[in-house]
Amino acid sequence: MALPLLDEHLRTPDDVARLCARRTPDWQLAAMTPIEEGRTRGEVVLRIEWHDGHGWGGEPRNIDGFALTVRGVSHYALAGPHEPGTTIGRFAPAARGVGLVLGVPGSLEVVGEAIELRALPTRQEIAAIRLNPGRITVDAPTAWRWGAWREALAAHGADAILWAEGDVVDDPRQGAEPGTAWAIYLAGTAHDGASGIWLQWQRGGAGTHATAVRHVRCPDTLWQAMRAALGDLDGARIICGNARFDAAAWRASLVP
């Protein structure tokens, strides 16, 4: 967790350099004053925050931070995008004056006459859940055979075929070894690498660990069936985006 910062006034490039030396990898640029490119104004305010959690959605975390106000702004430039909550990459003194260059992930440079820091009170929040629409990881205590996968997908409306190591698999007893990959398609679909689901098998902490990736042209019926089939894996631990589920919670999350 980042070290706390007290209220401070930075008036020289050396003051700014000392602030930059205190930056930690978990600082995020939570917000900044909207301003038009190339236009100067009296001040620019950046809100920099960090938290003591691990980023998992639905879990509580304490938020600390400070407001950084650049007064007497003489230069402001943002090259590239910024999304609130972006982890700050580069955090360095500007080449001239009392100013900063931040990677947010675009490059933000702001220079002024002085910089003021004001510590923000600690607050608690529940981290927002952000699901990844095309990637799921599952760690299950047992490795299903292809026959079980095919039956589970069929139970949820998808007639599927399997390619493994470049060949179509007909044997329902076919299992998956760590380091191998399966390509699952709807029956009658060509194996072109861009219209199905990949399962890449790895060793998990408590069983077989598989990563399912939705390809660009994966049919919705197949993806929805796969999501539902993962909920049929007894004892599974599932991660999607920044959220973690057991099998029951995953099934509940699929209900419209």
Secondary structure as GFF3:
##gff-version 3
##sequence-region A 1 256
A	DSSP	beta_strand	8	10	.	.	.	ID=ss1
A	DSSP	alpha_helix	13	21	.	.	.	ID=ss2
A	DSSP	beta_strand	28	32	.	.	.	ID=ss3
A	DSSP	beta_strand	43	51	.	.	.	ID=ss4
A	DSSP	beta_strand	60	71	.	.	.	ID=ss5
A	DSSP	beta_strand	75	82	.	.	.	ID=ss6
A	DSSP	beta_strand	86	87	.	.	.	ID=ss7
A	DSSP	beta_strand	91	93	.	.	.	ID=ss8
A	DSSP	beta_strand	98	103	.	.	.	ID=ss9
A	DSSP	beta_strand	105	112	.	.	.	ID=ss10
A	DSSP	beta_strand	114	126	.	.	.	ID=ss11
A	DSSP	beta_strand	135	140	.	.	.	ID=ss12
A	DSSP	alpha_helix	146	155	.	.	.	ID=ss13
A	DSSP	beta_strand	160	164	.	.	.	ID=ss14
A	DSSP	beta_strand	167	169	.	.	.	ID=ss15
A	DSSP	beta_strand	181	186	.	.	.	ID=ss16
A	DSSP	beta_strand	197	203	.	.	.	ID=ss17
A	DSSP	beta_strand	208	214	.	.	.	ID=ss18
A	DSSP	alpha_helix	220	230	.	.	.	ID=ss19
A	DSSP	beta_strand	237	240	.	.	.	ID=ss20
A	DSSP	beta_strand	243	246	.	.	.	ID=ss21
A	DSSP	alpha_helix	247	253	.	.	.	ID=ss22
###
